[in-house]
Amino acid sequence: MNAIEASNLRKTYKGDVTALDGLSLAVEAGTIFGLLGPNGAGKSTTVKILTTLSRPDSGEARVAGFDVVRDASRVRRSIGVIGQKPGLDPEATGRENLEMQAEIYGIVGAARRERVEQILDQIGLARAGDRLAKTYSGGMQRRLDVALGLVHRPKVLFLDEPTTGLDPEARAELWHEIERLAREEEMTILLTTHYLEEADRLAARLAIVDRGRVVAEGTPEQLKSELRGDTVQVELVESSNGNALAALQSLPGLSGLSVDGRLLRARAENGAAAVPAVLAALEQSGLQVASATIARPSLDDVYLRHAGRSFEQAETDNREEAL
Amino acid sequence: MIPLRHTWQVALRHIRALLRQPAWVGISLTQPVIWLLLFGALFKRTADIPGFTGGSYIEFLTPGVVVMLALSSAWVGMGFIEDINRGTMDRLLVSPIWRGALNLGSVAQSVLSLVIQSLIVIGLALAVGARFQNGIAGVAALVAVAALLGAVFASLSNGVAVLTRQRETLIGIVTMVTLPLTFLSTALMQQSLLPGWIRWAAKFNPVNWAAEAGRSAAAANADWGLIASRTGFLALLLLASAAFATRAFNAYQRSA
């Protein structure tokens, strides 16, 4: 059974900015699903629509079995959302924040007291519970935000860029917590991220989003194995786009050639075997090599293949479009 | 039942924030106290104008200042702009909270702070010699119409805040609206002494409805019919503005 289904979602903002251009996805109940893409790809708009915060121009979506437009209030009772921006009220204490959130979801009286204590304890804020949230450290605030999304034990949890801005330690902690939730509470989790390693680590399945559409979908392993062989990456001393491409184009066994400044990338069935030939060809063209590496395919390569541009390039493009 | 619970939760949130900054109640009293004491002293001789029937000017002015207090509710929308800039608004809108509670809870808080401020101003006016001829009932009616007017302005402010989402816009609108509304009313001057065109404009001015009703309630020969009708106008306006604010939250959702 699918906990989340979206078909052909379209959304255009004022000024003709197309945020979603026919996005579809399905998430099986009880699994973690990753929406991977650079900033501006349409991930946040997708989450906004699925969480009833925004309405699609066309297309349909169901969450926990309810239509997000026609049955928005039932969807709201079934979901938890941990957004990009802090949702807490800084002028209230951690406990007051959680109490109000519990009340909104109909958890009242003794049940409320018990649940709030329990979750304060779980997120390590039991002792800081009566301090104003604005006095919390960044990591504590984030944990309170997570607790606000979980206090009512939602069936479906949305995590929009949950670890953006966290230090590595806090990020690892949160990853651990997300994995625990999916396992113990049998929650369905939709996670958006622009960290490739985050998607790789957490998501059972993931969809790569680019320009408002899903360009690839599968398990991280499936997506990576679509790319046969290794990635060969060569860094030149000086950038020389045309020459380098010309030098390598004729080599057998190389595919997916790309140049990005001083960086050359190519895929090869057997990376170790291809490197000598690559180095020789570059030397013949008078290009000095600074370093050469071989890597197993990463999600970055998957992204490059499906979106037709590197992840970093897409981020830069989207930033420029936004300006 | 749920609407009431949710409204209480939102109100509780704002009331707590207010109680944590009690100095704010004092700061927001500065202006009305200046109006009452300085303006009242400056225009003391108003009472000598032929045709002025309001007793001492300070006694005449006090209901006007109480009504002007209500206009400060026009600033409450600022809180929602902060909520929008953080993720607090989004967190509330994806929850099953009753939509009307967002506005009504904030209105309840601003009415509470308004009532406290009104009582302080009235106490101060008593101390400097103003008298309220209808006792507790008159004072209660005065505070009630001020509270109604405050609720109207709080709702409008919330609606505008959520629609525009810009501090600057809200500041601009509030400044542009509140001062003219004050002067196009009987808050500071007796109706019969107003220029004709202001007297005409005042008929459509909710600030004037509150000023007329509030002053009548405080005066010797209270006109309870007039008080009831003005209260009725204000109540209708409150319904409309609360509906507007609640719709604004839905519009925010559509355009998000």
Contacts between the chains, C-beta under 8 A, distances in Angstrom:
chain1	res1	chain2	res2	distance
A	14	B	255	7.9
A	48	B	256	5.8
A	51	B	94	4.6
A	52	B	93	7.8
A	52	B	94	6.1
A	52	B	253	7.5
A	53	B	90	5.9
A	53	B	93	5.8
A	53	B	94	5.5
A	53	B	253	6.4
A	53	B	256	5.2
A	54	B	253	6.9
A	54	B	254	7.6
A	54	B	255	7.9
A	54	B	256	4.2
A	55	B	253	7.3
A	55	B	254	5.7
A	73	B	96	5.8
A	76	B	94	6.1
A	76	B	95	6.0
A	76	B	96	4.4
A	77	B	96	4.9
A	79	B	94	6.9
A	81	B	90	7.7
A	81	B	91	7.0
A	81	B	94	4.7
A	83	B	87	4.6
A	83	B	90	5.5
A	83	B	91	6.7
A	84	B	87	7.0
A	85	B	86	5.9
A	85	B	87	3.3
A	85	B	90	7.1
A	86	B	86	5.7
A	86	B	87	5.4
A	86	B	88	7.7
A	87	B	86	7.3
A	87	B	87	4.2
A	87	B	88	5.6
A	87	B	90	6.5
A	87	B	91	3.1
A	88	B	86	7.9
A	88	B	88	7.0
A	88	B	91	7.9
A	89	B	13	6.3
A	89	B	88	5.7
A	90	B	86	7.6
A	91	B	16	7.6
A	91	B	17	4.3
A	91	B	20	6.7
A	92	B	13	6.2
A	92	B	16	6.3
A	92	B	17	7.2
A	96	B	13	7.5
A	96	B	16	6.7
A	100	B	9	5.1
A	100	B	12	7.4
A	100	B	13	6.0
A	101	B	95	7.3
A	103	B	5	6.5
A	103	B	6	7.5
A	103	B	9	4.9
A	104	B	6	6.4
A	104	B	9	6.6
A	104	B	92	7.8
A	104	B	95	4.9
A	104	B	96	6.6
A	104	B	97	4.8
A	105	B	95	6.9
A	105	B	96	6.6
A	106	B	2	7.8
A	106	B	96	7.9
A	108	B	5	7.7
A	132	B	20	7.8
A	145	B	87	7.9
A	148	B	91	6.5
